[in-house]
């Protein structure tokens, strides 16, 4: 079989490798990469794990290194709108021709593994990981910034042998797969660590930090930890222009402006900066501080406390777990104190709905629930019921169709009340695109 277009590639991935079907383990990805000549051994890499913040840190690192002149590859999941967002080359989503060509080179190895039986058939995420690593090798990427998909210990990206490990904030998410306690989840995240490596750790919760440091000691991993080895201090929060100071115990740092919004993004930027300085220090690369400042001021990460419209103000945020909701509301009070909003929301049925709904209701005048674009993983009846119990039936509306739900939510704002679009990342990308298209009309 030869693939003739990226559309054909993407259709194959979603039909032959059901998206959302989790197959953790390293045997398949290691076998697949070996059949491809181990492309992951031909570029330097930084692997980023965590519950929240790993995407923002990975994007920030990509921007920092690119501004310093590195040829970069980025690997992200999930995408918001276009599948090609998952793999970037020098900050640009992989083009259709390159993706198609890579699939034609990877596919014979996939066929070989499929013939070995169901247990050896690469999953959606494993195949996409192999595509990314193949592209990074072929395009001569110097440094790949790689976001872990789920957990870490058994995630396909852990087939890498990175030059640096990063673990961001840890909270409760994917509890059916990773465990129901912070300690269990931290153990899965710490599973990325390899003997004698270096870890930049942004974890503050003591119960999670204790597990990570125990694993690091066992594997003789050098740890550079937030609030001990590096520090951030916010100076000013203005939407799309946030000021902070970063410093570490080695005298690296300065004053920075950050386009990304929220207290959590200042924390994420601090983790990214420490990882950036640590990598450059270990590799002997000179750093231009003005270029670091320029990079941070330009980082864009769509769908994360992002303002996309005025009159009414429209804010999009992928708060898809309890910690994400907590940060969303904390930052809402920071930028919009005393204001309420109309809420447009959709959640997957495997999320901690009972913990997410009550806080979201506190400032919601009205709530519109819709369905994320993930057949088989959605049961919005439960979400509607939860919001009705917290907000009252008269304030909660359900519309399965996303476009109609957006129209209904905008009607509820009456052009004045802010609209907050949040929930599943499989929802907000589509709604963001629809809202921007309506604005352009």
CORWO-V648005 format. One record per run of one state. SS is the DSSP state (A for helix, B for strand, O for the rest). FROM is the first residue (numbers start at 1). LEN is the number of residues. If there is no record, write none. Layout:
ss:SS from:FROM len:LEN
ss:SS from:FROM len:LEN
This chain:
ss:O from:1 len:5
ss:A from:6 len:11
ss:O from:17 len:10
ss:A from:27 len:9
ss:O from:36 len:3
ss:A from:39 len:4
ss:O from:43 len:1
ss:B from:44 len:6
ss:O from:50 len:2
ss:B from:52 len:1
ss:O from:53 len:1
ss:A from:54 len:14
ss:O from:68 len:4
ss:B from:72 len:4
ss:O from:76 len:7
ss:A from:83 len:4
ss:B from:87 len:3
ss:O from:90 len:2
ss:B from:92 len:2
ss:O from:94 len:2
ss:A from:96 len:19
ss:O from:115 len:3
ss:A from:118 len:3
ss:O from:121 len:3
ss:A from:124 len:15
ss:O from:139 len:4
ss:B from:143 len:5
ss:O from:148 len:8
ss:A from:156 len:4
ss:O from:160 len:4
ss:B from:164 len:4
ss:O from:168 len:1
ss:B from:169 len:1
ss:O from:170 len:5
ss:A from:175 len:4
ss:O from:179 len:3
ss:A from:182 len:9
ss:O from:191 len:7
ss:B from:198 len:4
ss:O from:202 len:4
ss:A from:206 len:13
ss:O from:219 len:3
ss:B from:222 len:5
ss:O from:227 len:3
ss:B from:230 len:9
ss:O from:239 len:2
ss:B from:241 len:8
ss:O from:249 len:4
ss:B from:253 len:6
ss:O from:259 len:4
ss:A from:263 len:21
ss:O from:284 len:5
ss:A from:289 len:10
ss:O from:299 len:7
ss:B from:306 len:4
ss:O from:310 len:4
ss:B from:314 len:4
ss:O from:318 len:4
ss:A from:322 len:14
ss:O from:336 len:5
ss:B from:341 len:6
ss:O from:347 len:6
ss:A from:353 len:9
ss:O from:362 len:2
ss:B from:364 len:6
ss:O from:370 len:10
ss:A from:380 len:12
ss:O from:392 len:1
ss:A from:393 len:3
ss:B from:396 len:3
ss:O from:399 len:3
ss:A from:402 len:12
ss:O from:414 len:4
ss:B from:418 len:6
ss:O from:424 len:1
ss:A from:425 len:16
ss:O from:441 len:1
